[in-house]
Amino acid sequence: MNRAQLGAALRALRQASGKEAKAVARGALMSPSKLSKIENAKLQPSATDVERILIAIGVPDDIKAEYTEAARTAGTETTEWRLLKRVGVHKGQQEVKALEAQMSVLRLFQPALVPGLLQTPEYIRTVLKRHQLSEDSLARTISGRLERQAILYDSTKSLRFIITEPVLLWRILTPQMMAAQLDRIASISRLPHVDIRVVPLGAQQHDVANHSFSIRDDRMVTVETVHAEVLVTDPRDVALYVKKYEGFEQVALCGDAMRSMLESIRDRYLREQETD
């Protein structure tokens, strides 16, 4: 199914439902103009776009699966950070929140920073300040990320995180605030539906920690690069990321061993704070 056929099919489904374009666009978390461009084949929709549109229309699951798969064959979609900044970084948080609401299983690998869902407010602010946002945009984006963290307490989700040991040592906050950040990670790790693992520097490795990525329900992967966010939906490519995640999962510390590492590093931060 090409772009024109997909757009025409989405338009036909919407019209058959009797719903107005504005209502569907609002339910799909996109502007009416974007929906119009998709329906008129002026814009190639991502699998996520199509899924949101179909959910807003209210089609049966079998139809949703068929058309979402058609969009997924497009493979990869890239959104430059400068474009997201132009429309509002806080809107990106809303879109991610919508994705997380629809998923059942999240697997996130992060070799550079504490994952957003696990960050303290102070950590969030420090990370986002590097984007040179206005104070209003910064405040709204921080608020959006904190709202997303409510999903941590949704026991219907399976949330799995792997971070590398250098993440715990990367000092972007004061020692006392870094200690508080590690305490938060340890606390969240005790939730029964949350699995947090740390790959220790001393473990024998068989792979390279190239960059962060998030896998949602084994059907889409989000990759953050320096200049853009890349959405991967081709099943063959998604499978590569699943395999990479599982490889790191085998050598990562979990449970009490992981929390013991956090406690040791936290105590070092606190001792350092006392000597300042």
HELIX and SHEET records of a PDB file:
HELIX    1   1 ARG A    3  SER A   17  1                                  15    
HELIX    2   2 ALA A   21  GLY A   27  1                                   7    
HELIX    3   3 PRO A   32  GLU A   39  1                                   8    
HELIX    4   4 ALA A   47  ILE A   57  1                                  11    
HELIX    5   5 ASP A   61  ARG A   72  1                                  12    
HELIX    6   6 TRP A   81  VAL A   87  1                                   7    
HELIX    7   7 VAL A   89  GLN A  102  1                                  14    
HELIX    8   8 GLY A  116  LEU A  118  5                                   3    
HELIX    9   9 PRO A  121  LYS A  129  1                                   9    
HELIX   10  10 GLU A  135  ARG A  148  1                                  14    
HELIX   11  11 GLN A  149  TYR A  153  5                                   5    
HELIX   12  12 GLU A  165  LEU A  169  1                                   5    
HELIX   13  13 PRO A  175  ILE A  188  1                                  14    
HELIX   14  14 PRO A  235  VAL A  251  1                                  17    
HELIX   15  15 GLY A  255  THR A  275  1                                  21    
SHEET    1   A 7 THR A  76  GLU A  80  0                                        
SHEET    2   A 7 ALA A 228  VAL A 232 -1                                        
SHEET    3   A 7 MET A 220  GLU A 224 -1                                        
SHEET    4   A 7 PHE A 213  ARG A 216 -1                                        
SHEET    5   A 7 VAL A 105  GLN A 110 -1                                        
SHEET    6   A 7 SER A 158  THR A 164  1                                        
SHEET    7   A 7 VAL A 194  VAL A 199  1                                        
END                                                                             
